[in-house]
């Protein structure tokens, strides 16, 4: 009878250890999937907006689906390369 109790206790211990290991793995996966906060570089890109579109636009009677375009000049006057989309 003692042997049976040992087997049952051993099974419980194994299940407990497996659950604990699974919780640890899930915790590590979740921790690894968190986003890292953005950090600015020491010399940021300095964009200068100039040309016709440099001032604010005041457009009236715009309806959903309307579109248009105004050319603007955008210059990087900083010391680092940049990418604009």
Sine and cosine of phi, psi and omega as CSV:
sin_phi,cos_phi,sin_psi,cos_psi,sin_omega,cos_omega
0.00,0.00,-0.58,0.82,0.03,-1.00
-0.89,0.46,-0.60,0.80,0.01,-1.00
-0.89,0.47,-0.66,0.75,0.03,-1.00
-0.89,0.45,-0.67,0.74,0.04,-1.00
-0.90,0.44,-0.62,0.78,0.03,-1.00
-0.90,0.43,-0.66,0.75,0.00,-1.00
-0.91,0.42,-0.69,0.72,0.01,-1.00
-0.90,0.44,-0.70,0.71,0.02,-1.00
-0.90,0.44,-0.62,0.78,0.02,-1.00
-0.91,0.42,-0.65,0.76,0.04,-1.00
-0.89,0.45,-0.65,0.76,0.04,-1.00
-0.91,0.42,-0.66,0.75,0.01,-1.00
-0.89,0.45,-0.67,0.74,0.01,-1.00
-0.91,0.42,-0.68,0.73,0.04,-1.00
-0.89,0.46,-0.67,0.74,0.02,-1.00
-0.89,0.47,-0.71,0.70,0.00,-1.00
-0.90,0.43,-0.63,0.78,0.01,-1.00
-0.91,0.41,-0.66,0.75,0.04,-1.00
-0.90,0.43,-0.66,0.75,0.02,-1.00
-0.90,0.43,-0.67,0.74,0.04,-1.00
-0.90,0.44,-0.68,0.73,0.03,-1.00
-0.89,0.46,-0.68,0.73,0.04,-1.00
-0.89,0.46,-0.63,0.77,0.04,-1.00
-0.90,0.43,-0.68,0.73,0.02,-1.00
-0.90,0.44,-0.71,0.71,0.03,-1.00
-0.88,0.48,-0.67,0.74,0.03,-1.00
-0.87,0.49,-0.68,0.73,0.02,-1.00
-0.91,0.41,-0.65,0.76,0.02,-1.00
-0.90,0.44,-0.70,0.71,0.02,-1.00
-0.91,0.42,-0.64,0.77,0.02,-1.00
-0.90,0.43,-0.63,0.78,0.01,-1.00
-0.95,0.31,-0.34,0.94,-0.03,-1.00
-1.00,-0.04,-0.06,1.00,0.04,-1.00
-0.93,0.36,0.60,-0.80,0.00,-1.00
-0.97,0.23,0.51,-0.86,0.02,-1.00
-1.00,-0.06,0.72,-0.70,0.01,-1.00
-0.89,0.46,0.58,-0.81,0.01,-1.00
-0.94,0.34,0.59,-0.81,0.03,-1.00
-0.80,-0.60,0.68,-0.73,0.00,-1.00
-0.98,0.19,0.58,-0.82,0.09,-1.00
-0.97,0.24,0.36,-0.93,-0.03,-1.00
-0.88,0.48,-0.59,0.81,0.03,-1.00
-0.92,-0.40,1.00,0.01,-0.06,-1.00
-0.94,0.35,0.30,-0.95,0.09,-1.00
-0.95,0.31,0.74,-0.68,-0.01,-1.00
-0.93,-0.37,0.97,-0.23,-0.03,-1.00
-1.00,-0.08,0.69,-0.73,0.00,-1.00
-0.86,-0.51,0.85,-0.52,-0.01,-1.00
-1.00,-0.07,0.82,-0.57,-0.01,-1.00
-0.64,-0.77,0.03,-1.00,0.02,-1.00
1.00,-0.03,-0.25,-0.97,-0.07,-1.00
-0.86,0.51,-0.58,0.81,-0.07,-1.00
-1.00,0.04,0.21,0.98,-0.08,-1.00
-0.95,0.30,-0.39,0.92,0.01,-1.00
-0.99,-0.14,0.27,-0.96,0.01,-1.00
-0.91,0.42,0.51,-0.86,0.00,-1.00
-0.99,-0.14,0.66,-0.75,0.11,-0.99
-0.87,-0.48,0.99,-0.17,-0.07,-1.00
-0.88,-0.47,0.76,-0.65,-0.02,-1.00
-0.92,-0.39,0.20,-0.98,0.03,-1.00
0.84,0.54,0.68,0.73,0.04,-1.00
-1.00,-0.02,0.75,-0.66,0.01,-1.00
-0.92,-0.39,0.40,-0.92,0.07,-1.00
-0.83,0.55,0.72,-0.69,-0.01,-1.00
1.00,-0.08,-0.26,0.96,0.06,-1.00
-0.93,0.38,0.47,-0.88,0.06,-1.00
-0.52,-0.85,0.20,-0.98,0.03,-1.00
-0.10,-0.99,0.01,-1.00,0.02,-1.00
-0.50,-0.87,0.51,-0.86,0.08,-1.00
-0.68,-0.73,0.83,-0.55,0.01,-1.00
-0.94,0.34,0.66,-0.75,0.06,-1.00
-0.75,-0.66,0.37,-0.93,0.06,-1.00
-0.95,-0.31,0.82,-0.58,0.00,-1.00
-0.84,-0.54,0.87,-0.50,-0.03,-1.00
-0.88,-0.47,0.59,-0.80,0.12,-0.99
-1.00,-0.07,0.97,-0.26,0.00,-1.00
-0.98,-0.18,0.20,0.98,0.03,-1.00
-1.00,0.02,-0.22,-0.98,-0.05,-1.00
-0.95,-0.30,0.03,1.00,-0.02,-1.00
-0.88,-0.47,0.48,-0.88,0.09,-1.00
-0.93,0.36,0.47,-0.88,0.01,-1.00
-0.64,-0.77,0.21,-0.98,0.00,-1.00
-0.66,-0.75,0.82,-0.58,-0.03,-1.00
-0.87,-0.49,0.73,-0.69,0.06,-1.00
-0.87,-0.49,0.00,0.00,0.00,0.00
